[in-house]
Amino acid sequence: MEVAAVLTPGFKLFFGFGVLAAVGSIVYGIATGNPAGADYLGVVDRDAWKGVISLGWQGGVGEHTGFVVLVFAALVSGGLGCMLVAFRDADAESVGELAPTGEAPPSTAPPANSYWPPLLAFAAAVAVIGLVTHAAIFVIGLILAGVVAFEWMVTAWADRATGDPVANRALRNRLMHPIEIPVLGAAGVAILVVGGSRVLLAVSEFSAVWIAAGVSAVILLAAMLFAARPRIARSVITTVLAFSAVAIVAAGIVATAVGPYDHGHAGDHGADEAGEIHEDEE
């Protein structure tokens, strides 16, 4: 049997990740070590090599956080690669060999396009932005990521529940609609109120009036359009609502980072107080 047939593509991918992470941990551990030793950059320093190879047991490993992250990345990637090669990437021939009939079971139809992956990426971006802007944004990003991950998990399970895509969709809707409709409705109101309030606080009074009027007009026109065209595909409505929520959240994050608009009242009040004190002194 050829080596190419023994080693599955999944094993090759994750084993490559593991080797890259292992080499990176060695280079990182030596490069971030003590450069004041007798040897140039620690390349031929025996103690530095002993520390990296023994994972810090027999010597130093430089900066610990990056070294530990790379080591664990190598271990996890190697473990995934070994698991994939053991199960032969779950290909049809291997599954058929283990089946009682000797043949692979009928495969299900490919699932429909899902918008959960980009929403999860957006939630992760919100959490990362919250690390450098405001703690509340970070918490919102984590909550949003958890909700999206749960929705994605349920959708993936329903897509493979039976061989009938229509039955799978009905199963998912029966399970999730009693939860999704009230939760998403409340979340939509909260996103609009919180994000809109941040934007209105970050602009002048004149701009706030026009922004509120413009957003209200857009919402009214969109609702009238959807009501007048009841045959619009549900995917179109979902896409419009998702992009609107993303836009409001992004605008709220930017407005929070900018801060509230300075209307100049504090400066005028301070000037008035200074004038009164000056008059009292005279």
Backbone as CSV, one residue per row, in Angstrom:
resi,resn,N_x,N_y,N_z,CA_x,CA_y,CA_z,C_x,C_y,C_z
1,MET,0.851,-1.196,0.000,0.000,0.000,0.000,0.882,1.239,0.000
2,GLU,0.553,2.175,-0.844,1.354,3.374,-0.954,1.150,4.270,0.262
3,VAL,2.189,5.079,0.532,2.110,5.986,1.668,1.016,7.018,1.448
4,ALA,0.843,7.458,0.192,-0.184,8.459,-0.109,-1.577,7.944,0.215
5,ALA,-1.791,6.598,0.079,-3.095,6.036,0.398,-3.275,5.839,1.898
6,VAL,-2.181,5.643,2.618,-2.259,5.452,4.068,-2.531,6.768,4.778
7,LEU,-1.847,7.820,4.374,-1.985,9.123,5.010,-3.100,9.903,4.318
8,THR,-4.157,10.183,5.052,-5.310,10.869,4.481,-5.040,12.367,4.343
9,PRO,-5.818,13.067,3.514,-5.616,14.519,3.378,-5.795,15.275,4.693
10,GLY,-6.758,14.842,5.519,-6.936,15.512,6.800,-5.726,15.375,7.701
11,PHE,-5.120,14.186,7.693,-3.906,13.990,8.494,-2.776,14.872,7.983
12,LYS,-2.614,14.937,6.673,-1.539,15.758,6.109,-1.718,17.229,6.484
13,LEU,-2.962,17.705,6.449,-3.212,19.110,6.768,-2.872,19.420,8.224
14,PHE,-3.442,18.658,9.144,-3.239,18.965,10.562,-1.849,18.572,11.042
15,PHE,-1.267,17.537,10.441,0.106,17.209,10.814,1.049,18.319,10.365
16,GLY,0.764,18.913,9.209,1.564,20.057,8.772,1.428,21.235,9.714
17,PHE,0.190,21.495,10.172,-0.004,22.550,11.172,0.782,22.254,12.443
18,GLY,0.765,20.983,12.869,1.470,20.614,14.087,2.969,20.788,13.966
19,VAL,3.528,20.366,12.833,4.972,20.529,12.626,5.337,22.007,12.584
20,LEU,4.530,22.801,11.898,4.802,24.238,11.823,4.752,24.876,13.211
21,ALA,3.754,24.503,14.025,3.658,25.062,15.372,4.809,24.593,16.252
22,ALA,5.234,23.330,16.102,6.349,22.821,16.903,7.646,23.545,16.562
23,VAL,7.910,23.701,15.272,9.114,24.433,14.862,9.032,25.881,15.328
24,GLY,7.838,26.474,15.217,7.676,27.847,15.679,7.908,27.993,17.171
25,SER,7.477,27.000,17.962,7.710,27.072,19.408,9.192,26.993,19.738
26,ILE,9.936,26.169,19.009,11.379,26.066,19.250,12.072,27.382,18.905
27,VAL,11.749,27.915,17.737,12.370,29.173,17.318,11.980,30.299,18.272
28,TYR,10.706,30.338,18.655,10.237,31.408,19.549,10.866,31.289,20.929
29,GLY,10.968,30.059,21.446,11.545,29.876,22.766,13.004,30.273,22.830
30,ILE,13.750,29.998,21.756,15.170,30.361,21.736,15.340,31.854,21.467
31,ALA,14.545,32.392,20.536,14.718,33.795,20.154,14.334,34.749,21.276
32,THR,13.363,34.356,22.107,12.937,35.237,23.197,13.638,34.928,24.513
33,GLY,14.665,34.077,24.466,15.406,33.752,25.673,16.386,34.842,26.048
34,ASN,17.326,34.505,26.905,18.323,35.463,27.377,19.389,35.665,26.309
35,PRO,19.458,36.849,25.680,20.454,37.067,24.617,21.828,37.437,25.153
36,ALA,21.981,37.499,26.469,23.255,37.936,27.045,24.207,36.780,27.313
37,GLY,23.890,35.615,26.804,24.749,34.466,27.037,26.030,34.535,26.232
38,ALA,26.826,33.483,26.386,28.120,33.470,25.709,27.979,33.208,24.223
39,ASP,26.893,32.574,23.805,26.740,32.201,22.408,25.829,33.195,21.692
40,TYR,26.014,33.336,20.396,25.303,34.326,19.588,23.833,33.954,19.474
41,LEU,22.943,34.768,20.037,21.492,34.607,19.966,21.025,33.258,20.494
42,GLY,21.887,32.541,21.207,21.497,31.265,21.776,21.363,30.143,20.783
43,VAL,21.824,30.315,19.549,21.638,29.280,18.535,22.425,28.030,18.887
44,VAL,23.618,28.193,19.393,24.444,27.038,19.763,24.552,26.924,21.283
45,ASP,23.621,27.569,21.996,23.616,27.506,23.452,22.947,26.198,23.877
46,ARG,23.690,25.322,24.523,23.170,24.017,24.898,22.032,24.133,25.908
47,ASP,22.155,25.051,26.859,21.113,25.219,27.870,19.794,25.693,27.252
48,ALA,19.898,26.585,26.252,18.677,27.065,25.597,17.959,25.933,24.875
49,TRP,18.720,25.096,24.163,18.108,23.968,23.468,17.511,22.972,24.458
50,LYS,18.208,22.716,25.565,17.688,21.794,26.571,16.388,22.326,27.173
51,GLY,16.327,23.626,27.412,15.108,24.195,27.974,13.926,24.081,27.042
52,VAL,14.143,24.329,25.757,13.040,24.267,24.792,12.586,22.833,24.575
53,ILE,13.529,21.910,24.415,13.174,20.521,24.138,12.500,19.874,25.348
54,SER,12.944,20.222,26.558,12.346,19.654,27.775,11.145,20.453,28.266
55,LEU,10.669,21.408,27.477,9.509,22.245,27.826,9.721,22.998,29.135
56,GLY,10.943,23.485,29.324,11.245,24.288,30.496,11.706,23.518,31.706
57,TRP,11.829,22.197,31.611,12.225,21.404,32.778,13.715,21.533,33.062
58,GLN,14.528,21.593,32.018,15.979,21.633,32.178,16.574,22.965,31.742
59,GLY,15.767,24.001,31.646,16.284,25.295,31.227,15.161,26.264,30.917
60,GLY,15.531,27.486,30.511,14.549,28.497,30.195,13.959,28.324,28.809
61,VAL,12.775,28.899,28.616,12.091,28.812,27.324,11.749,30.198,26.790
62,GLY,12.358,31.235,27.304,12.059,32.573,26.821,10.707,33.058,27.317
63,GLU,9.969,33.728,26.443,8.653,34.264,26.795,7.641,33.118,26.892
64,HIS,7.033,32.940,28.071,6.267,31.732,28.353,4.944,31.677,27.599
65,THR,4.227,32.788,27.511,2.882,32.757,26.936,2.896,32.294,25.485
66,GLY,3.700,32.923,24.661,3.770,32.524,23.257,4.273,31.107,23.085
67,PHE,5.238,30.700,23.902,5.774,29.344,23.804,4.703,28.311,24.136
68,VAL,3.934,28.552,25.210,2.887,27.603,25.604,1.793,27.532,24.543
69,VAL,1.411,28.677,23.971,0.381,28.679,22.927,0.830,27.854,21.726
70,LEU,2.065,28.019,21.298,2.563,27.269,20.145,2.683,25.785,20.454
71,VAL,3.113,25.440,21.661,3.229,24.026,22.029,1.857,23.361,22.039
72,PHE,0.866,24.011,22.634,-0.469,23.429,22.664,-1.077,23.371,21.263
73,ALA,-0.778,24.346,20.415,-1.253,24.287,19.028,-0.665,23.080,18.315
74,ALA,0.605,22.788,18.568,1.236,21.613,17.966,0.597,20.327,18.477
75,LEU,0.329,20.249,19.789,-0.270,19.042,20.356,-1.690,18.821,19.837
76,VAL,-2.481,19.879,19.806,-3.865,19.745,19.334,-3.903,19.373,17.855
77,SER,-3.072,20.010,17.045,-3.044,19.693,15.615,-2.587,18.261,15.388
78,GLY,-1.573,17.826,16.120,-1.131,16.442,15.981,-2.194,15.454,16.404
79,GLY,-2.916,15.756,17.504,-3.994,14.866,17.932,-5.123,14.784,16.921
80,LEU,-5.501,15.913,16.345,-6.537,15.898,15.306,-6.084,15.115,14.082
81,GLY,-4.822,15.279,13.702,-4.309,14.528,12.562,-4.342,13.032,12.805
82,CYS,-3.939,12.593,14.000,-3.973,11.161,14.320,-5.408,10.636,14.341
83,MET,-6.342,11.428,14.857,-7.735,10.997,14.883,-8.295,10.854,13.468
84,LEU,-7.942,11.796,12.591,-8.453,11.741,11.224,-7.884,10.562,10.455
85,VAL,-6.607,10.268,10.641,-6.038,9.134,9.923,-6.562,7.821,10.489
86,ALA,-6.912,7.793,11.783,-7.470,6.577,12.366,-8.860,6.289,11.815
87,PHE,-9.653,7.329,11.605,-11.000,7.158,11.066,-11.051,7.350,9.556
88,ARG,-9.880,7.475,8.915,-9.782,7.570,7.457,-10.594,8.725,6.900
89,ASP,-10.632,9.841,7.612,-11.374,11.038,7.188,-12.858,10.767,6.977
90,ALA,-13.354,9.635,7.505,-14.768,9.254,7.369,-15.199,9.205,5.901
91,ASP,-14.311,8.730,5.016,-14.683,8.635,3.601,-15.632,7.463,3.382
92,ALA,-16.254,7.427,2.228,-17.316,6.456,1.969,-16.803,5.022,2.000
93,GLU,-15.622,4.766,1.458,-15.109,3.399,1.421,-14.844,2.861,2.821
94,SER,-14.256,3.691,3.680,-13.967,3.244,5.043,-15.246,3.008,5.832
95,VAL,-16.234,3.885,5.667,-17.513,3.685,6.340,-18.200,2.430,5.831
96,GLY,-18.110,2.162,4.532,-18.713,0.962,3.978,-18.081,-0.314,4.498
97,GLU,-16.769,-0.307,4.739,-16.105,-1.492,5.279,-16.588,-1.834,6.682
98,LEU,-16.970,-0.822,7.451,-17.432,-1.054,8.816,-18.929,-1.299,8.897
99,ALA,-19.673,-1.022,7.830,-21.121,-1.209,7.844,-21.462,-2.696,7.780
100,PRO,-22.582,-3.115,8.376,-22.954,-4.544,8.335,-23.166,-5.065,6.920
101,THR,-23.668,-4.222,6.024,-23.924,-4.658,4.651,-22.687,-4.587,3.769
102,GLY,-21.623,-3.971,4.258,-20.427,-3.818,3.444,-20.495,-2.660,2.478
103,GLU,-21.562,-1.874,2.532,-21.720,-0.719,1.653,-21.989,0.526,2.494
104,ALA,-21.581,1.649,1.949,-21.801,2.907,2.655,-23.280,3.266,2.625
105,PRO,-23.834,3.811,3.703,-25.246,4.220,3.701,-25.467,5.380,2.745
106,PRO,-26.698,5.570,2.286,-26.962,6.693,1.368,-26.657,8.025,2.034
107,SER,-26.011,8.883,1.277,-25.621,10.188,1.814,-26.782,11.164,1.713
108,THR,-26.784,12.131,2.608,-27.810,13.165,2.587,-27.429,14.257,1.598
109,ALA,-28.422,15.024,1.205,-28.170,16.121,0.275,-27.333,17.194,0.957
110,PRO,-26.528,17.915,0.182,-25.727,18.995,0.792,-26.634,20.030,1.436
111,PRO,-26.276,20.519,2.618,-27.123,21.525,3.275,-27.118,22.835,2.511
112,ALA,-28.134,23.626,2.761,-28.236,24.928,2.098,-27.197,25.889,2.660
113,ASN,-27.029,27.006,1.963,-26.081,28.019,2.430,-26.496,28.540,3.806
114,SER,-25.518,28.757,4.647,-25.769,29.209,6.013,-25.108,30.554,6.235
115,TYR,-25.816,31.447,6.923,-25.261,32.755,7.254,-24.697,32.781,8.672
116,TRP,-24.680,31.633,9.367,-24.119,31.605,10.722,-22.610,31.794,10.752
117,PRO,-21.825,31.224,9.831,-20.369,31.462,9.891,-19.975,32.930,9.806
118,PRO,-20.491,33.727,8.842,-20.107,35.152,8.850,-20.602,35.896,10.079
119,LEU,-21.769,35.507,10.622,-22.236,36.158,11.845,-21.334,35.819,13.030
120,LEU,-20.828,34.588,13.066,-19.898,34.228,14.137,-18.593,34.999,14.001
121,ALA,-18.124,35.173,12.770,-16.918,35.980,12.564,-17.148,37.426,12.992
122,PHE,-18.333,37.956,12.707,-18.644,39.322,13.139,-18.682,39.415,14.661
123,ALA,-19.258,38.416,15.327,-19.293,38.421,16.793,-17.885,38.383,17.378
124,ALA,-17.014,37.571,16.772,-15.628,37.537,17.245,-14.948,38.888,17.044
125,ALA,-15.238,39.542,15.912,-14.658,40.868,15.677,-15.167,41.883,16.696
126,VAL,-16.452,41.794,17.056,-16.998,42.701,18.072,-16.294,42.487,19.409
127,ALA,-16.063,41.218,19.774,-15.371,40.939,21.038,-13.945,41.479,21.026
128,VAL,-13.257,41.325,19.901,-11.884,41.829,19.811,-11.863,43.350,19.906
129,ILE,-12.806,44.002,19.220,-12.882,45.464,19.301,-13.197,45.908,20.724
130,GLY,-14.043,45.136,21.413,-14.371,45.483,22.786,-13.195,45.419,23.733
131,LEU,-12.180,44.609,23.401,-10.993,44.539,24.250,-10.247,45.867,24.303
132,VAL,-10.343,46.650,23.236,-9.589,47.905,23.182,-10.483,49.134,23.288
133,THR,-11.803,48.944,23.349,-12.696,50.097,23.434,-13.458,50.131,24.754
134,HIS,-14.326,49.148,24.980,-15.182,49.187,26.172,-15.524,47.755,26.586
135,ALA,-15.599,47.528,27.887,-15.876,46.180,28.395,-17.267,45.702,27.992
136,ALA,-18.234,46.622,27.910,-19.590,46.227,27.531,-19.627,45.665,26.113
137,ILE,-18.854,46.248,25.205,-18.804,45.740,23.832,-18.196,44.346,23.803
138,PHE,-17.187,44.108,24.624,-16.574,42.782,24.696,-17.582,41.743,25.180
139,VAL,-18.355,42.084,26.200,-19.360,41.151,26.718,-20.443,40.893,25.672
140,ILE,-20.869,41.943,24.979,-21.871,41.769,23.925,-21.346,40.843,22.834
141,GLY,-20.075,41.004,22.457,-19.486,40.126,21.454,-19.462,38.678,21.894
142,LEU,-19.131,38.426,23.165,-19.117,37.050,23.671,-20.521,36.449,23.685
143,ILE,-21.504,37.228,24.135,-22.883,36.725,24.149,-23.362,36.433,22.730
144,LEU,-23.080,37.349,21.815,-23.482,37.149,20.425,-22.802,35.923,19.830
145,ALA,-21.530,35.718,20.136,-20.815,34.546,19.632,-21.412,33.256,20.179
146,GLY,-21.783,33.248,21.461,-22.397,32.056,22.036,-23.736,31.727,21.401
147,VAL,-24.562,32.751,21.174,-25.873,32.528,20.558,-25.722,32.022,19.130
148,VAL,-24.831,32.642,18.361,-24.634,32.229,16.969,-24.066,30.815,16.900
149,ALA,-23.127,30.487,17.779,-22.563,29.138,17.787,-23.637,28.097,18.103
150,PHE,-24.534,28.404,19.037,-25.624,27.477,19.355,-26.561,27.303,18.165
151,GLU,-26.917,28.401,17.503,-27.779,28.321,16.325,-27.118,27.504,15.216
152,TRP,-25.836,27.730,15.009,-25.104,26.988,13.976,-25.090,25.499,14.312
153,MET,-24.901,25.158,15.578,-24.864,23.761,15.993,-26.208,23.079,15.740
154,VAL,-27.303,23.754,16.097,-28.625,23.173,15.884,-28.912,23.020,14.394
155,THR,-28.526,24.011,13.601,-28.743,23.927,12.155,-27.955,22.778,11.541
156,ALA,-26.700,22.607,11.955,-25.889,21.504,11.441,-26.480,20.152,11.829
157,TRP,-27.013,20.061,13.051,-27.647,18.808,13.461,-28.904,18.533,12.642
158,ALA,-29.727,19.546,12.429,-30.973,19.352,11.694,-30.718,19.007,10.232
159,ASP,-29.663,19.546,9.632,-29.372,19.256,8.230,-29.048,17.785,7.999
160,ARG,-28.649,17.080,9.048,-28.264,15.675,8.908,-29.172,14.738,9.693
161,ALA,-30.308,15.261,10.144,-31.212,14.424,10.933,-31.846,13.328,10.087
162,THR,-32.293,13.663,8.880,-32.885,12.692,7.967,-32.333,12.937,6.566
163,GLY,-32.780,12.126,5.625,-32.363,12.308,4.246,-33.234,13.265,3.467
164,ASP,-34.259,13.829,4.097,-35.189,14.740,3.431,-34.911,16.167,3.897
165,PRO,-34.441,17.055,2.999,-34.162,18.439,3.425,-35.392,19.164,3.948
166,VAL,-36.569,18.890,3.376,-37.792,19.558,3.836,-38.127,19.138,5.263
167,ALA,-38.002,17.846,5.545,-38.260,17.367,6.905,-37.230,17.913,7.890
168,ASN,-35.992,18.025,7.441,-34.958,18.595,8.317,-35.266,20.045,8.665
169,ARG,-35.699,20.814,7.659,-36.026,22.218,7.903,-37.229,22.342,8.843
170,ALA,-38.234,21.485,8.642,-39.407,21.522,9.522,-39.037,21.131,10.952
171,LEU,-38.129,20.173,11.091,-37.688,19.763,12.423,-36.968,20.894,13.142
172,ARG,-36.101,21.583,12.419,-35.381,22.690,13.040,-36.330,23.831,13.420
173,ASN,-37.250,24.154,12.519,-38.178,25.249,12.809,-39.076,24.924,14.003
174,ARG,-39.527,23.682,14.092,-40.381,23.300,15.216,-39.628,23.368,16.538
175,LEU,-38.331,23.108,16.494,-37.529,23.137,17.711,-37.105,24.546,18.104
176,MET,-36.738,25.383,17.121,-36.094,26.659,17.412,-37.011,27.866,17.310
177,HIS,-38.069,27.805,16.529,-38.918,28.988,16.362,-39.540,29.480,17.666
178,PRO,-39.999,28.602,18.573,-40.519,29.125,19.846,-39.482,29.885,20.662
179,ILE,-38.202,29.621,20.419,-37.136,30.333,21.131,-36.646,31.523,20.318
180,GLU,-36.478,31.312,19.010,-35.875,32.344,18.165,-36.744,33.589,18.051
181,ILE,-38.029,33.413,17.834,-38.882,34.568,17.535,-38.906,35.572,18.687
182,PRO,-39.195,35.176,19.934,-39.164,36.196,21.007,-37.766,36.705,21.318
183,VAL,-36.768,35.806,21.280,-35.408,36.234,21.617,-34.861,37.180,20.556
184,LEU,-35.032,36.826,19.272,-34.538,37.694,18.208,-35.305,39.015,18.170
185,GLY,-36.612,38.978,18.482,-37.363,40.227,18.539,-36.842,41.156,19.623
186,ALA,-36.614,40.594,20.813,-36.068,41.411,21.901,-34.657,41.884,21.588
187,ALA,-33.852,41.002,20.974,-32.482,41.394,20.624,-32.478,42.492,19.569
188,GLY,-33.406,42.409,18.597,-33.475,43.455,17.582,-33.829,44.809,18.171
189,VAL,-34.787,44.822,19.101,-35.148,46.082,19.758,-33.975,46.617,20.573
190,ALA,-33.289,45.711,21.298,-32.154,46.146,22.117,-31.023,46.693,21.255
191,ILE,-30.738,46.018,20.135,-29.678,46.494,19.241,-30.021,47.873,18.686
192,LEU,-31.284,48.050,18.267,-31.688,49.340,17.708,-31.618,50.445,18.758
193,VAL,-32.068,50.156,19.978,-32.089,51.185,21.026,-30.677,51.526,21.478
194,VAL,-29.883,50.497,21.805,-28.540,50.749,22.332,-27.636,51.335,21.253
195,GLY,-27.608,50.700,20.069,-26.759,51.214,19.000,-27.184,52.589,18.536
196,GLY,-28.507,52.795,18.396,-28.981,54.109,17.984,-28.689,55.190,19.001
197,SER,-28.819,54.860,20.287,-28.536,55.865,21.315,-27.066,56.259,21.320
198,ARG,-26.177,55.286,21.091,-24.742,55.622,21.037,-24.449,56.563,19.872
199,VAL,-25.093,56.293,18.730,-24.856,57.141,17.558,-25.403,58.541,17.790
200,LEU,-26.598,58.644,18.341,-27.205,59.960,18.562,-26.441,60.776,19.595
201,LEU,-25.833,60.101,20.574,-25.036,60.826,21.564,-23.706,61.312,21.004
202,ALA,-23.255,60.693,19.913,-21.944,61.043,19.363,-22.004,62.154,18.328
203,VAL,-23.206,62.642,17.995,-23.336,63.686,16.979,-24.021,64.898,17.603
204,SER,-24.087,65.965,16.828,-24.735,67.186,17.306,-26.250,67.010,17.341
205,GLU,-26.931,67.967,17.962,-28.384,67.895,18.069,-29.045,67.928,16.696
206,PHE,-28.552,68.780,15.822,-29.121,68.886,14.477,-28.944,67.577,13.716
207,SER,-27.738,67.012,13.772,-27.480,65.750,13.075,-28.281,64.607,13.680
208,ALA,-28.460,64.611,15.006,-29.214,63.540,15.653,-30.661,63.514,15.171
209,VAL,-31.253,64.696,14.989,-32.636,64.757,14.512,-32.750,64.167,13.117
210,TRP,-31.843,64.536,12.229,-31.901,64.038,10.859,-31.567,62.549,10.778
211,ILE,-30.637,62.086,11.592,-30.317,60.653,11.589,-31.513,59.841,12.075
212,ALA,-32.148,60.278,13.166,-33.317,59.563,13.678,-34.450,59.559,12.655
213,ALA,-34.672,60.699,12.005,-35.731,60.765,10.994,-35.408,59.883,9.795
214,GLY,-34.152,59.883,9.354,-33.775,59.064,8.209,-33.890,57.581,8.489
215,VAL,-33.417,57.135,9.653,-33.515,55.713,10.001,-34.975,55.293,10.137
216,SER,-35.790,56.131,10.752,-37.216,55.812,10.884,-37.885,55.701,9.521
217,ALA,-37.529,56.598,8.601,-38.112,56.545,7.258,-37.692,55.277,6.526
218,VAL,-36.431,54.884,6.668,-35.958,53.660,6.013,-36.683,52.439,6.563
219,ILE,-36.857,52.371,7.886,-37.569,51.240,8.489,-39.012,51.191,8.004
220,LEU,-39.674,52.349,7.938,-41.064,52.400,7.475,-41.172,51.966,6.020
221,LEU,-40.289,52.454,5.164,-40.339,52.080,3.746,-40.057,50.595,3.554
222,ALA,-39.097,50.047,4.301,-38.801,48.620,4.184,-39.988,47.777,4.638
223,ALA,-40.641,48.176,5.729,-41.815,47.435,6.191,-42.952,47.506,5.173
224,MET,-43.161,48.665,4.566,-44.202,48.794,3.543,-43.882,47.938,2.330
225,LEU,-42.605,47.874,1.941,-42.212,47.056,0.792,-42.433,45.577,1.070
226,PHE,-42.045,45.115,2.247,-42.234,43.704,2.579,-43.718,43.359,2.683
227,ALA,-44.529,44.302,3.181,-45.965,44.045,3.279,-46.632,44.037,1.908
228,ALA,-46.152,44.880,0.995,-46.742,44.937,-0.344,-46.300,43.777,-1.223
229,ARG,-45.162,43.175,-0.894,-44.644,42.044,-1.684,-44.522,40.826,-0.785
230,PRO,-45.634,40.169,-0.467,-45.570,39.035,0.472,-44.812,37.836,-0.080
231,ARG,-44.568,37.794,-1.385,-43.870,36.655,-1.977,-42.357,36.833,-2.006
232,ILE,-41.862,37.868,-1.372,-40.409,38.035,-1.294,-39.812,36.856,-0.536
233,ALA,-38.734,36.328,-1.062,-38.102,35.165,-0.435,-37.682,35.483,0.995
234,ARG,-37.858,34.485,1.856,-37.485,34.686,3.257,-35.994,34.923,3.402
235,SER,-35.195,34.340,2.507,-33.747,34.551,2.584,-33.389,36.012,2.341
236,VAL,-34.149,36.695,1.461,-33.893,38.118,1.209,-34.195,38.938,2.461
237,ILE,-35.322,38.645,3.104,-35.675,39.375,4.327,-34.645,39.122,5.421
238,THR,-34.226,37.871,5.558,-33.228,37.539,6.579,-31.918,38.252,6.314
239,THR,-31.512,38.297,5.044,-30.258,38.974,4.701,-30.333,40.467,4.999
240,VAL,-31.463,41.087,4.652,-31.624,42.524,4.917,-31.581,42.807,6.413
241,LEU,-32.286,42.003,7.201,-32.292,42.211,8.650,-30.914,41.972,9.257
242,ALA,-30.214,40.936,8.764,-28.883,40.644,9.306,-27.911,41.777,9.008
243,PHE,-27.917,42.267,7.766,-27.019,43.370,7.414,-27.392,44.647,8.178
244,SER,-28.682,44.867,8.399,-29.095,46.047,9.168,-28.598,45.963,10.604
245,ALA,-28.722,44.771,11.210,-28.234,44.603,12.580,-26.726,44.792,12.658
246,VAL,-26.012,44.240,11.673,-24.552,44.405,11.652,-24.180,45.878,11.507
247,ALA,-24.899,46.598,10.632,-24.604,48.021,10.435,-24.868,48.824,11.704
248,ILE,-25.967,48.519,12.408,-26.277,49.260,13.639,-25.243,48.973,14.715
249,VAL,-24.856,47.694,14.849,-23.842,47.348,15.853,-22.510,48.014,15.525
250,ALA,-22.119,47.988,14.246,-20.857,48.630,13.854,-20.900,50.132,14.117
251,ALA,-22.024,50.769,13.779,-22.144,52.206,14.046,-22.102,52.497,15.540
252,GLY,-22.739,51.642,16.347,-22.691,51.834,17.790,-21.297,51.676,18.359
253,ILE,-20.527,50.719,17.824,-19.147,50.529,18.288,-18.297,51.748,17.950
254,VAL,-18.427,52.239,16.720,-17.660,53.420,16.323,-18.053,54.623,17.171
255,ALA,-19.355,54.795,17.403,-19.805,55.934,18.211,-19.322,55.821,19.653
256,THR,-19.293,54.605,20.192,-18.787,54.420,21.556,-17.306,54.748,21.635
257,ALA,-16.557,54.339,20.602,-15.124,54.648,20.594,-14.875,56.150,20.463
258,VAL,-15.706,56.848,19.686,-15.542,58.295,19.517,-15.905,59.041,20.792
259,GLY,-16.960,58.581,21.476,-17.392,59.249,22.699,-18.527,60.216,22.435
260,PRO,-19.166,60.712,23.487,-20.291,61.647,23.312,-19.841,62.975,22.722
261,TYR,-20.765,63.596,22.027,-20.487,64.880,21.379,-20.392,65.986,22.427
262,ASP,-19.388,66.853,22.289,-19.194,67.974,23.209,-20.018,69.160,22.711
263,HIS,-21.112,69.443,23.396,-21.985,70.544,23.000,-21.500,71.902,23.479
264,GLY,-20.462,71.936,24.312,-19.907,73.195,24.773,-20.614,73.809,25.949
265,HIS,-21.598,73.094,26.528,-22.321,73.676,27.660,-21.438,73.783,28.888
266,ALA,-20.583,72.767,29.070,-19.727,72.780,30.259,-18.779,73.966,30.222
267,GLY,-18.215,74.256,29.041,-17.297,75.384,28.932,-18.002,76.706,29.161
268,ASP,-19.235,76.844,28.613,-19.979,78.081,28.819,-20.332,78.271,30.288
269,HIS,-20.704,77.175,30.941,-21.055,77.267,32.352,-19.845,77.667,33.180
270,GLY,-18.687,77.091,32.840,-17.469,77.449,33.559,-17.103,78.905,33.334
271,ALA,-17.305,79.401,32.123,-17.002,80.805,31.848,-17.935,81.725,32.622
272,ASP,-19.230,81.346,32.728,-20.166,82.164,33.493,-19.778,82.216,34.964
273,GLU,-19.379,81.057,35.516,-18.971,81.041,36.916,-17.732,81.901,37.135
274,ALA,-16.777,81.839,36.193,-15.570,82.654,36.331,-15.916,84.140,36.295
275,GLY,-16.876,84.530,35.424,-17.275,85.930,35.362,-17.947,86.390,36.642
276,GLU,-18.786,85.520,37.235,-19.440,85.888,38.481,-18.430,86.057,39.607
277,ILE,-17.440,85.174,39.681,-16.417,85.285,40.722,-15.624,86.567,40.555
278,HIS,-15.308,86.894,39.282,-14.550,88.121,39.034,-15.351,89.349,39.451
279,GLU,-16.676,89.345,39.189,-17.503,90.477,39.589,-17.589,90.594,41.105
280,ASP,-17.665,89.444,41.800,-17.730,89.478,43.261,-16.452,90.043,43.853
281,GLU,-15.311,89.705,43.257,-14.046,90.209,43.774,-13.948,91.719,43.603
282,GLU,-14.506,92.249,42.493,-14.464,93.694,42.290,-15.378,94.408,43.284
